[in-house]
Amino acid sequence: MNKFTNAHIIGTGSFLPERRISNEHFLNNEFLYPTGEAQAKATEEIVAKFEQITGIQERPYAEDLKTSDLAIIASEKAIINAGIDRNTLDYIIVAHNFGNVIVEENYYDTVPNLAARVKGGLGIENPSCVAYDLLFGCPGWLQGLIQAHAFFISGMAKRILIVGADTVAKVVEPHDIDSMLFSDGAGAVVLEAKRSDQASGILAHKAISRCGEELDYLKMGPSYNKAFSGSGWFLKMEGKKVFRFAYEYMPELISDCLRENNLELKDVKYFLFHQANEKMLNLIVEKLMGLWGNPAEAQFNIPFNIHKMGNNSVATIPVLLDELRKGQMQNYDPPKKDDLVVFASVGAGMHINCMIYKV
């Protein structure tokens, strides 16, 4: 008797803009404190320290492409990879944070919603395919998978396209050090419900939202340049507080999710983290290992692509997954049947989520 409804990833796709911006691009920037005063350190020192901490060397920039353009391209690739009729999709969930960004006026266009634009761009004619957006900071794409899983469990859907797309590099200002973190890109998966007598696919998930003093760790705000006369606000981040928040709560959330489902750290084959900051992720893994007594038998893999991709928010995990799944990650084999994969992300809100997936 088939008693499990399993949510399986049957197709992936991603798209990164062709233009690449190296760290040298920022050497002509005038970095300012929030007060508007010039940073005390020389720009060359700031850029060098940034690369040392984050691991980021270059990042893609979308130029004339809109967020919805990136999402459509990644979605097309995922649908082709899945080998399905696109009109059999029940939902399209697009996670993003800024809509389509009009750089010249610092304006964010979200009407119609991006998921509707993706559906139209894909030429899907089925009116029962419902297209909606999800706003959840950097963990938005992963939260989309969690929502899709709920649709499957309730019997409300059989196939869902979940997309993560952002053009974050278009909403930062050159006077902010954190402008070097962000990039543009999109990733997508096709998720399908399957019935079997064994649990596989999405096994479990967990999320938290701490919206007290943490609420403004990431927010929109005016330029640090007091002489700036343009319109609109820019993305602002209290980097040290975000770093500490992720370090404090993400290892515990992952551990709780594993333990609540009778799993151990040694069972995990891959960790796919939101690609935000290499040093931060290394410390999170170190703390996670400590919570389990540093077991020698825990031999998991932690693929990184942040060096070439930067932080493109909701797109980081699906792009990483697509590259890993298609054998494009140097030194990492694609996940194989019965491998356990843990996804985890952290971002504005502040939110953290994780998901346990069995291939």
C-alpha positions in Angstrom: 0.0 0.0 0.0 1.4 3.4 -1.0 1.1 5.4 2.1 3.7 8.2 1.5 3.3 11.2 -0.7 6.8 12.1 -1.6 7.9 15.5 -3.1 10.7 14.8 -5.6 12.9 17.2 -7.6 12.6 16.0 -11.2 14.1 18.9 -13.0 16.5 21.9 -12.3 17.6 24.9 -14.2 19.6 28.1 -13.6 20.8 31.2 -15.3 23.6 33.6 -14.4 24.1 36.8 -16.5 27.1 36.8 -18.8 28.7 40.0 -17.4 31.1 39.4 -14.5 32.2 42.0 -12.1 35.5 41.3 -10.3 36.5 42.8 -7.0 38.9 45.2 -8.8 35.8 46.9 -10.1 35.2 48.4 -6.6 38.7 49.9 -6.2 37.4 53.2 -7.5 34.5 53.3 -5.0 34.4 55.8 -2.2 33.1 53.8 0.8 31.3 55.7 3.5 30.1 55.1 7.0 26.3 55.4 7.6 27.0 58.9 8.9 28.3 59.9 5.5 31.9 60.1 6.6 34.6 58.4 4.6 35.8 55.0 5.8 39.0 55.2 7.7 40.7 52.3 5.8 42.0 52.7 2.2 39.7 51.2 -0.5 42.4 48.7 -1.5 42.5 47.4 2.1 38.7 47.2 2.3 38.4 45.2 -0.9 41.2 42.8 0.0 39.7 42.2 3.5 36.3 41.7 1.9 37.6 38.9 -0.4 39.4 37.3 2.5 36.3 37.1 4.7 33.6 36.3 2.1 35.5 34.3 -0.4 33.8 36.3 -3.2 36.1 37.1 -6.2 33.6 38.0 -8.8 29.8 38.1 -9.4 27.3 38.2 -12.3 25.5 41.4 -13.1 22.2 41.5 -15.1 22.6 44.8 -16.8 19.5 45.2 -19.1 17.9 41.9 -18.0 15.1 42.1 -15.5 14.5 39.7 -12.6 11.5 38.1 -14.5 13.8 37.6 -17.5 16.2 35.6 -15.4 13.4 33.6 -13.9 11.9 32.7 -17.2 15.2 31.4 -18.6 16.0 29.3 -15.5 12.4 28.0 -15.5 12.5 27.0 -19.2 15.7 25.0 -18.5 14.1 23.3 -15.4 11.0 22.3 -17.4 13.1 20.9 -20.3 15.3 19.1 -17.8 12.2 17.5 -16.1 10.9 16.4 -19.5 7.3 17.5 -18.7 4.4 19.2 -20.4 4.5 22.7 -18.9 0.7 22.9 -18.9 0.6 20.1 -16.3 2.1 22.5 -13.7 -0.4 23.2 -10.9 1.5 26.1 -9.3 4.3 28.5 -10.1 5.9 30.0 -7.0 8.5 32.7 -7.6 10.6 33.8 -4.7 12.2 37.2 -5.0 12.7 40.4 -2.9 12.7 43.4 -5.2 10.6 42.6 -8.3 11.9 44.0 -11.6 14.3 46.8 -10.7 14.4 49.9 -12.8 17.9 51.1 -12.0 17.7 54.6 -13.5 14.9 55.6 -11.1 15.7 53.1 -8.3 12.1 51.7 -8.7 10.8 48.3 -8.0 8.1 46.9 -10.3 5.9 44.1 -8.9 2.6 44.6 -10.8 1.9 42.2 -12.4 3.6 39.8 -10.0 6.7 38.1 -11.2 5.2 34.6 -11.2 2.4 35.8 -13.6 5.2 37.2 -15.9 7.0 33.9 -15.7 3.9 31.9 -16.6 3.2 34.2 -19.5 6.8 34.1 -20.6 6.7 30.3 -20.6 3.6 30.3 -22.7 1.6 28.3 -20.2 -2.1 28.5 -21.2 -3.7 26.3 -18.5 -5.7 28.7 -16.3 -5.6 26.3 -13.4 -1.9 26.8 -13.1 -1.8 29.4 -10.3 1.1 31.8 -10.3 2.1 33.7 -7.1 5.1 35.4 -5.5 6.8 34.7 -2.2 8.6 37.3 -0.2 10.7 35.8 2.6 14.2 37.3 2.3 17.1 35.0 1.1 15.3 31.9 2.4 12.4 32.5 0.0 13.1 29.8 -2.5 13.6 27.1 0.1 10.3 28.3 1.8 8.7 27.8 -1.6 9.7 24.2 -1.6 8.2 23.9 1.9 4.9 25.4 0.7 4.9 23.1 -2.3 5.4 20.1 -0.1 2.3 21.2 1.9 0.3 21.4 -1.3 1.3 17.8 -2.2 0.5 16.4 1.3 -3.0 18.0 1.1 -3.6 16.6 -2.3 -4.0 20.1 -3.9 -1.2 19.7 -6.4 1.0 17.2 -8.3 3.6 19.3 -10.1 4.9 22.7 -9.0 7.6 25.0 -10.4 9.6 26.9 -7.7 11.9 29.7 -8.8 14.3 31.9 -6.9 15.3 35.0 -8.8 16.8 38.4 -7.8 18.8 41.3 -9.2 20.2 42.4 -5.9 23.3 44.1 -7.4 20.8 46.7 -8.8 19.6 47.8 -5.4 22.9 48.5 -3.7 24.8 51.7 -3.6 28.5 52.1 -4.4 29.2 53.9 -1.1 28.2 50.9 1.0 30.9 48.2 1.6 28.1 45.5 1.5 27.5 46.5 -2.2 30.4 44.1 -3.0 28.4 41.1 -1.6 25.5 41.0 -4.0 24.9 39.7 -7.4 22.1 38.7 -9.9 20.8 35.3 -10.9 18.0 32.7 -11.0 17.5 29.1 -10.3 14.4 26.8 -10.6 13.2 23.3 -9.8 10.2 21.3 -10.9 8.8 19.4 -7.9 6.5 16.4 -8.4 4.4 14.4 -6.0 4.9 10.6 -6.0 3.3 7.9 -4.0 5.3 5.0 -2.6 5.6 2.8 0.5 8.8 4.5 1.6 9.5 8.0 2.5 11.8 9.9 0.1 12.1 13.4 -1.4 11.3 16.0 1.2 11.4 14.2 4.5 11.2 17.2 6.9 11.6 20.9 7.3 11.8 23.5 9.9 11.8 27.4 10.0 11.9 30.3 12.5 11.2 34.0 12.2 12.7 36.3 14.8 11.2 39.7 14.2 12.1 41.7 17.3 15.4 43.5 17.5 16.5 41.5 14.5 13.9 43.0 12.2 16.1 45.7 10.8 19.3 43.8 10.3 18.5 44.0 6.6 16.4 46.8 5.4 16.0 49.5 2.8 17.4 53.0 3.5 18.7 56.2 2.1 22.2 56.6 0.5 25.1 57.1 2.9 26.1 59.9 0.5 24.4 63.0 1.9 24.9 64.8 -1.4 22.9 62.1 -3.3 19.8 63.8 -4.8 18.3 60.9 -6.6 15.1 59.0 -5.7 14.6 55.7 -4.0 16.3 53.7 -1.2 19.1 51.1 -1.2 19.6 47.8 0.5 21.3 48.1 3.9 22.7 45.4 6.1 24.2 45.2 9.5 26.7 42.6 8.5 28.1 41.7 11.9 24.6 41.2 13.4 23.5 39.1 10.5 26.7 37.0 10.9 26.1 36.5 14.6 22.4 35.7 14.1 23.1 33.0 11.5 25.9 31.5 13.7 23.6 31.5 16.8 20.5 30.0 15.3 21.2 28.0 12.1 23.2 25.1 13.7 20.6 24.6 16.3 17.7 24.6 13.8 19.5 22.1 11.6 20.3 19.8 14.6 16.7 20.0 15.9 15.3 19.1 12.4 17.6 16.1 12.2 16.9 14.9 15.7 13.2 15.3 15.5 13.2 13.0 12.5 15.5 10.4 14.1 18.4 11.3 11.9 22.0 12.0 12.8 24.7 14.2 11.3 26.6 11.2 10.0 23.5 10.4 7.8 23.9 13.6 5.8 25.8 13.4 2.5 25.4 17.0 1.3 24.8 20.4 2.9 23.5 23.0 0.5 23.7 26.4 2.3 22.7 29.8 1.2 25.9 31.2 -0.3 26.3 34.4 1.7 29.7 34.4 3.3 32.4 31.7 3.3 33.8 32.5 6.7 30.3 32.5 8.2 29.4 29.2 6.7 32.6 27.6 7.9 31.9 28.7 11.5 28.3 27.5 11.2 29.6 24.0 10.2 32.2 24.1 13.0 29.4 24.8 15.5 27.1 22.2 14.0 29.8 19.6 14.4 30.3 20.6 18.0 26.6 20.2 18.8 27.0 16.5 17.8 30.3 16.0 19.6 32.5 16.3 16.4 31.7 12.7 15.2 34.5 11.3 13.1 31.9 9.3 11.1 30.3 12.5 9.8 31.7 12.8 6.3 29.4 15.2 4.5 30.1 17.4 1.5 29.6 21.2 1.5 29.8 22.5 -2.1 30.6 26.2 -2.6 30.2 28.4 -5.6 30.2 31.8 -3.8 33.7 32.6 -5.2 32.3 33.1 -8.7 28.7 33.9 -7.9 28.5 36.2 -4.9 25.2 36.4 -3.0 22.2 36.6 -5.3 19.8 35.9 -2.4 17.0 33.5 -3.2 18.9 32.2 -6.3 22.0 30.9 -4.5 20.7 27.5 -3.4 18.8 26.5 -6.6 21.8 27.6 -8.7 24.1 25.6 -6.5 21.8 22.6 -6.7 21.5 22.8 -10.5 25.3 22.9 -10.9 25.8 20.0 -8.5 23.0 17.9 -10.0 24.4 18.3 -13.5 28.0 17.5 -12.5 29.3 21.0 -13.0 30.8 21.3 -9.5 34.5 20.5 -9.5 35.4 17.8 -6.9 31.8 17.0 -6.2 29.7 14.1 -7.7 26.0 14.6 -8.3 23.8 13.3 -5.4 22.7 9.7 -6.0 19.8 7.6 -4.9 19.3 7.5 -1.1 21.7 10.3 -0.5 20.5 12.7 2.3 20.8 16.4 1.4 20.2 19.2 3.9 19.2 22.6 2.6 19.5 25.7 4.9 19.2 29.4 4.5 19.1 32.7 6.5 18.0 36.2 5.5 16.0 39.4 6.0 13.2 39.3 8.4 15.0 37.6 10.1 14.2 34.1 9.0 16.1 30.8 9.0 14.8 27.6 7.4 16.1 24.1 6.6 14.9 21.1 4.7 15.9 17.4 4.7 15.7 15.7 1.3 16.4 12.1 0.4 17.3 11.6 -3.2 
